[in-house]
Amino acid sequence: MSHGEIIAPTGFHARPRYLRHMEKQPTQFADRAALVAHVKALSPLAGDDGVSDTRGGRAAAERLLAAIDPTAYGHSRNYLDGAVTRLSPYIRHAIVNLNEVRNRALEMGDGKALEKFIQELGWRDFWQRIYAQNPDWIWRDIEAYKTGFAPDDYADTLPPDIAAGETESAAMNHFIATLKTTGYLHNHARMYLAAYIVHWRRVTWQAGARFFLAHLLDGDPASNNLSFQWVASTFANKPYFFNLENLQKFAGMDAPCDYHTNKCFGGSYDDLAVKLFPHMEAL
């Protein structure tokens, strides 16, 4: 999708316009290798980071839809081994829609137990509506940074060590490798990596957003870029950041989160605020 294209108004009711182009592509292939070759031919600038194991199509989406556990999701969604649905690529490419996911959830329990699950569907719809109504917000700062830094204090390009997954943090390297090889990251891992790029490395959120979109199977400018702006504080009242204790609690079962390979995240939130935002009196 080009950066300037406007998607259809709402994720609950409409079909993304970019699919008009995709509908002109063949839908039947001799085998998966032929499919992969066709997609690579459409994306000559794509790297050679491998092919995700994620299978497309309605049948795969329906299997995941049947297996959702909205109540467990509400309790565990922030943990990297939590009960997330993995439906986001299928929603992104209109194989299933938000109505279907919501209705399936409503069949499974009472409203209170499903509240967090339904809220997250609502957030996705909200991002799409914001994009449709304000397409120029997607690649520019909606508000000023609330970090004590000016926009010019942030680098415009992604450092090579981040692109290669060779940073000072073993956890961030794990997230980068996962992103590049699978086309997917748990939402909390996305927040950690986005915060690392913007706040620890002081790189513009736009550079980080482009990196994500280059690899995510479910990447779309609305959810991706507006979430990056929320982390950066250009679409929020303060920056999002984390410390090693938080990383170990929610990601330790999936990523290498020991102190010695993640020293940059050590300390209390107050300590890190002084380090990351020295020009701010208080966050």
Summary of the structure (lengths in Angstrom):
residues: 283
radius of gyration: 19.2
end to end distance: 36.3
largest distance: 62.0
contacts: 817
relative contact order: 0.12
helix: 53%
strand: 1%
